[in-house]
């Protein structure tokens, strides 16, 4: 994979609904490639990876990457973190994340 190919895949699949398993795997590979090669901001790629995991039902992985983003100063990730926790039926953790998002102005 190279940056141009990864970007084409990311642009094609970011908002596509109902990705097939193969499409989801290729999309994840492209996001991981961009994250691991320091092509651009790693928090942006981590956030996109978290969002991908959340929308495909891998909530624990989403939490991991949203948390990474938060540790690196991307406060807007608190909203995604709250959503992921809510989808995991972790109401208390979701509320805490939403409170942090509100404190940060989101």
C-alpha atoms as an extended CHARMM CRD file, in Angstrom:
* protein
*
       106  EXT
         1         1  UNK       CA              0.0000000000        0.0000000000        0.0000000000  PROA      1               0.0000000000
         2         2  UNK       CA              1.0910000000        3.5840000000       -0.5750000000  PROA      2               0.0000000000
         3         3  UNK       CA             -0.3350000000        6.9140000000        0.6470000000  PROA      3               0.0000000000
         4         4  UNK       CA             -2.2350000000        7.6440000000       -2.5760000000  PROA      4               0.0000000000
         5         5  UNK       CA             -3.9260000000        4.2340000000       -2.6120000000  PROA      5               0.0000000000
         6         6  UNK       CA             -4.7430000000        4.4870000000        1.0850000000  PROA      6               0.0000000000
         7         7  UNK       CA             -6.3090000000        7.9230000000        0.5970000000  PROA      7               0.0000000000
         8         8  UNK       CA             -8.4050000000        6.6890000000       -2.3470000000  PROA      8               0.0000000000
         9         9  UNK       CA             -9.7360000000        3.8370000000       -0.2150000000  PROA      9               0.0000000000
        10        10  UNK       CA            -10.4170000000        6.1240000000        2.7430000000  PROA      10              0.0000000000
        11        11  UNK       CA            -12.2670000000        8.6340000000        0.5680000000  PROA      11              0.0000000000
        12        12  UNK       CA            -14.3200000000        5.8920000000       -1.0680000000  PROA      12              0.0000000000
        13        13  UNK       CA            -15.3490000000        4.1170000000        2.1380000000  PROA      13              0.0000000000
        14        14  UNK       CA            -15.4980000000        6.7470000000        4.9000000000  PROA      14              0.0000000000
        15        15  UNK       CA            -19.2110000000        7.4760000000        4.5440000000  PROA      15              0.0000000000
        16        16  UNK       CA            -20.3020000000        4.4040000000        2.5900000000  PROA      16              0.0000000000
        17        17  UNK       CA            -23.0490000000        2.5810000000        4.4430000000  PROA      17              0.0000000000
        18        18  UNK       CA            -23.0550000000       -1.1770000000        4.9030000000  PROA      18              0.0000000000
        19        19  UNK       CA            -19.4690000000       -1.9880000000        4.0430000000  PROA      19              0.0000000000
        20        20  UNK       CA            -18.9290000000       -5.6270000000        3.1390000000  PROA      20              0.0000000000
        21        21  UNK       CA            -16.4590000000       -7.5540000000        5.2780000000  PROA      21              0.0000000000
        22        22  UNK       CA            -13.8540000000       -7.2500000000        2.5290000000  PROA      22              0.0000000000
        23        23  UNK       CA            -14.4230000000       -3.4940000000        2.1770000000  PROA      23              0.0000000000
        24        24  UNK       CA            -14.2260000000       -3.0320000000        5.9490000000  PROA      24              0.0000000000
        25        25  UNK       CA            -10.9530000000       -4.9710000000        6.0500000000  PROA      25              0.0000000000
        26        26  UNK       CA             -9.4240000000       -2.9010000000        3.2370000000  PROA      26              0.0000000000
        27        27  UNK       CA            -10.6470000000        0.3290000000        4.8620000000  PROA      27              0.0000000000
        28        28  UNK       CA             -9.1260000000       -0.6840000000        8.1920000000  PROA      28              0.0000000000
        29        29  UNK       CA             -5.8620000000       -1.5870000000        6.4820000000  PROA      29              0.0000000000
        30        30  UNK       CA             -5.7360000000        1.8330000000        4.7910000000  PROA      30              0.0000000000
        31        31  UNK       CA             -6.4140000000        3.6650000000        8.0560000000  PROA      31              0.0000000000
        32        32  UNK       CA             -3.8110000000        1.6100000000        9.9080000000  PROA      32              0.0000000000
        33        33  UNK       CA             -1.3030000000        2.2870000000        7.1290000000  PROA      33              0.0000000000
        34        34  UNK       CA             -1.8420000000        6.0370000000        7.4430000000  PROA      34              0.0000000000
        35        35  UNK       CA             -1.6310000000        5.8650000000       11.2400000000  PROA      35              0.0000000000
        36        36  UNK       CA              1.5420000000        3.7710000000       11.2990000000  PROA      36              0.0000000000
        37        37  UNK       CA              3.4320000000        5.6760000000        8.5910000000  PROA      37              0.0000000000
        38        38  UNK       CA              2.9980000000        9.1290000000       10.1830000000  PROA      38              0.0000000000
        39        39  UNK       CA              1.4160000000       10.4360000000        6.9910000000  PROA      39              0.0000000000
        40        40  UNK       CA             -0.3230000000       13.4780000000        8.4120000000  PROA      40              0.0000000000
        41        41  UNK       CA             -1.6720000000       13.7570000000       11.9390000000  PROA      41              0.0000000000
        42        42  UNK       CA             -1.7310000000       10.4660000000       13.8010000000  PROA      42              0.0000000000
        43        43  UNK       CA             -4.6340000000       11.6610000000       15.9510000000  PROA      43              0.0000000000
        44        44  UNK       CA             -6.7290000000       12.2510000000       12.8210000000  PROA      44              0.0000000000
        45        45  UNK       CA             -6.0910000000        8.7200000000       11.5920000000  PROA      45              0.0000000000
        46        46  UNK       CA             -6.6480000000        7.2820000000       15.0570000000  PROA      46              0.0000000000
        47        47  UNK       CA             -9.9650000000        9.1440000000       15.2940000000  PROA      47              0.0000000000
        48        48  UNK       CA            -11.0320000000        7.7960000000       11.9040000000  PROA      48              0.0000000000
        49        49  UNK       CA            -10.0220000000        4.2940000000       12.9550000000  PROA      49              0.0000000000
        50        50  UNK       CA            -12.0200000000        4.6630000000       16.1890000000  PROA      50              0.0000000000
        51        51  UNK       CA            -15.0440000000        5.8340000000       14.2040000000  PROA      51              0.0000000000
        52        52  UNK       CA            -14.6570000000        2.8720000000       11.8230000000  PROA      52              0.0000000000
        53        53  UNK       CA            -14.5100000000        0.4130000000       14.7110000000  PROA      53              0.0000000000
        54        54  UNK       CA            -17.5340000000        2.0210000000       16.3340000000  PROA      54              0.0000000000
        55        55  UNK       CA            -19.6940000000        1.8420000000       13.2170000000  PROA      55              0.0000000000
        56        56  UNK       CA            -18.6980000000       -1.7730000000       12.5740000000  PROA      56              0.0000000000
        57        57  UNK       CA            -19.5030000000       -2.8970000000       16.1110000000  PROA      57              0.0000000000
        58        58  UNK       CA            -15.9970000000       -3.2270000000       17.5560000000  PROA      58              0.0000000000
        59        59  UNK       CA            -16.7000000000       -0.9100000000       20.4530000000  PROA      59              0.0000000000
        60        60  UNK       CA            -13.7400000000       -1.9540000000       22.5890000000  PROA      60              0.0000000000
        61        61  UNK       CA            -11.3560000000       -1.0710000000       19.7680000000  PROA      61              0.0000000000
        62        62  UNK       CA            -13.2050000000        2.2180000000       19.2790000000  PROA      62              0.0000000000
        63        63  UNK       CA            -12.7040000000        3.0360000000       22.9650000000  PROA      63              0.0000000000
        64        64  UNK       CA             -8.9890000000        2.2690000000       22.6320000000  PROA      64              0.0000000000
        65        65  UNK       CA             -8.4950000000        4.6870000000       19.7300000000  PROA      65              0.0000000000
        66        66  UNK       CA            -10.7860000000        7.4250000000       21.0860000000  PROA      66              0.0000000000
        67        67  UNK       CA             -8.7780000000        7.2620000000       24.3160000000  PROA      67              0.0000000000
        68        68  UNK       CA             -5.5510000000        7.5510000000       22.3270000000  PROA      68              0.0000000000
        69        69  UNK       CA             -6.9410000000       10.6860000000       20.6660000000  PROA      69              0.0000000000
        70        70  UNK       CA             -7.9320000000       12.2010000000       24.0030000000  PROA      70              0.0000000000
        71        71  UNK       CA             -4.4700000000       11.5340000000       25.4620000000  PROA      71              0.0000000000
        72        72  UNK       CA             -3.0470000000       13.3930000000       22.4620000000  PROA      72              0.0000000000
        73        73  UNK       CA             -5.2340000000       16.4680000000       22.9610000000  PROA      73              0.0000000000
        74        74  UNK       CA             -8.1960000000       15.7890000000       20.6500000000  PROA      74              0.0000000000
        75        75  UNK       CA            -11.0060000000       16.6520000000       23.0630000000  PROA      75              0.0000000000
        76        76  UNK       CA            -13.7280000000       16.1240000000       20.4540000000  PROA      76              0.0000000000
        77        77  UNK       CA            -13.0230000000       12.3960000000       20.8240000000  PROA      77              0.0000000000
        78        78  UNK       CA            -14.9170000000       12.4840000000       24.1320000000  PROA      78              0.0000000000
        79        79  UNK       CA            -18.1720000000       12.4990000000       22.1350000000  PROA      79              0.0000000000
        80        80  UNK       CA            -17.1970000000        9.3700000000       20.2160000000  PROA      80              0.0000000000
        81        81  UNK       CA            -15.9680000000        7.7710000000       23.4220000000  PROA      81              0.0000000000
        82        82  UNK       CA            -19.3260000000        8.4670000000       25.0530000000  PROA      82              0.0000000000
        83        83  UNK       CA            -21.1500000000        6.9880000000       22.0750000000  PROA      83              0.0000000000
        84        84  UNK       CA            -18.9880000000        3.8570000000       22.1140000000  PROA      84              0.0000000000
        85        85  UNK       CA            -19.5560000000        3.3590000000       25.8310000000  PROA      85              0.0000000000
        86        86  UNK       CA            -23.2940000000        3.9030000000       25.3650000000  PROA      86              0.0000000000
        87        87  UNK       CA            -23.3370000000        1.2370000000       22.6530000000  PROA      87              0.0000000000
        88        88  UNK       CA            -21.5950000000       -1.0920000000       25.1180000000  PROA      88              0.0000000000
        89        89  UNK       CA            -24.3020000000       -0.3540000000       27.7310000000  PROA      89              0.0000000000
        90        90  UNK       CA            -21.6720000000        1.2940000000       29.9250000000  PROA      90              0.0000000000
        91        91  UNK       CA            -23.9590000000        4.1480000000       30.9570000000  PROA      91              0.0000000000
        92        92  UNK       CA            -21.7930000000        5.5800000000       33.7430000000  PROA      92              0.0000000000
        93        93  UNK       CA            -18.6910000000        5.6930000000       31.5470000000  PROA      93              0.0000000000
        94        94  UNK       CA            -20.7180000000        7.1720000000       28.6990000000  PROA      94              0.0000000000
        95        95  UNK       CA            -22.0430000000        9.9350000000       30.9640000000  PROA      95              0.0000000000
        96        96  UNK       CA            -18.5350000000       10.7040000000       32.1970000000  PROA      96              0.0000000000
        97        97  UNK       CA            -17.2760000000       11.0150000000       28.6260000000  PROA      97              0.0000000000
        98        98  UNK       CA            -20.2140000000       13.2280000000       27.6240000000  PROA      98              0.0000000000
        99        99  UNK       CA            -19.5770000000       15.4310000000       30.6680000000  PROA      99              0.0000000000
       100       100  UNK       CA            -15.9340000000       15.8230000000       29.5970000000  PROA      100             0.0000000000
       101       101  UNK       CA            -17.0720000000       16.6720000000       26.0690000000  PROA      101             0.0000000000
       102       102  UNK       CA            -19.4130000000       19.3280000000       27.4530000000  PROA      102             0.0000000000
       103       103  UNK       CA            -16.6220000000       20.7720000000       29.6040000000  PROA      103             0.0000000000
       104       104  UNK       CA            -14.4500000000       20.9420000000       26.4790000000  PROA      104             0.0000000000
       105       105  UNK       CA            -17.1760000000       22.8290000000       24.6300000000  PROA      105             0.0000000000
       106       106  UNK       CA            -18.6760000000       20.0960000000       22.4830000000  PROA      106             0.0000000000
